[in-house]
Amino acid sequence: MDIMKTQLRIGITGCTGALGQRLTELAAAKGHMVRCLVRNTNAAGSDIEIVRGDLLNAESLHEFVKDLDVCIHLAAMVSHASKEQYQAINVTGTENLCNALLLHNPGCRLIHCSTISVLRLRRYLKFLSTNYAISKYYAEKKVTWFQKKKGLKAIIIYPGLIFGPYDSKFIPFIAQSLKKGKVFLVSGGERRAPLIFIDDLCELFLLAAENEKAIGGKYVGVGRLEMGIHDFIRLIAEKTGSPIPWLKFPKWLVFPLAMISEGIYSLLGREKPPALTKRAVDILSINFAHSCDNDLGWQPKTTVFEGVDQAWHWYSENNICL
């Protein structure tokens, strides 16, 4: 394995999100010099260099990318938003970062955080995918274009469903929905849920940053596929003492309803998403078959049960009520 120099100067976008916070923490703990791109908030940690900038302001990225060995691009619009917002942040923002690297630090390597949603996207049936997945698909195409046409040293990682410490959205949303009795099951989610414990995923990012052979590579960051998303939901229900959902609907029925609901909300100009969305149906029915074999020697270490226990410990320490 071609290991690079021990200490790297690593730049991270999206360092205030769950993955960004944990990756920043673990990278610094390994002795790397970490620089975070922020807009209005500060990243935690006295050893972290903070640079203010915005992916939509190309000129503000010069200071961020200079002298970096590796740039890990995590920042993305993930929550409910308009097509235009997804396009601006996920696609245009990625393009601006690629341009900045080639203009001001062409020797820097870019690790682009994609999503398994891109791997599951049907090229000629994109309307069946979420606006988020479509925007990440086009963001990846930007990275690939810069790689092939301009010589950008790029690496792409496709994370699955991330859970663990710092997760304030995925497990908490499931837990809150269970307590309100708003969770049902969708056919397809009985097995092979692409769950990934946050520390295992961070290890993959750091291995890619530290190894020369990762350049040009594509890596899928999912766990052991040891249970279905239905089982994961039942596990969270048991942890919270909530009723275990038993209603299951066929995907062919609920997915069209989700599309209709989103279409109506869009026509009415509603900012909040409807109760039933394509993304919710997709997660509740997700079934992802993939091998973890890769040339970095990375393998997920943490079982779902161990990861959930660690997440619960973190929620308790941080007084997060589920």
Secondary structure by P-SEA (a helix, b strand, c coil): ccccccccbbbbcccccaaaaaaaaaaaaaccbbbbbbcccccccccbbbbbbbcccccccccccccccbbbbcccccccccaaaaaacaaaaaaaaaaaaaaccccbbbbcccccccccccccccccccaaaaaaaaaaaaaaaaaaccccbbbbbbbccccccccccaaaaaaaaaaacccccccccccccccccaaaaaaaaaaaaaccccccbbbbbcccccccaaaaaaaaaaaaccccccbbbbcccaaaaaaaaaaaaaaacccccccccaaaaaaabbbbbbbccccccccccccaaaaaaaaaaaaaaacccc
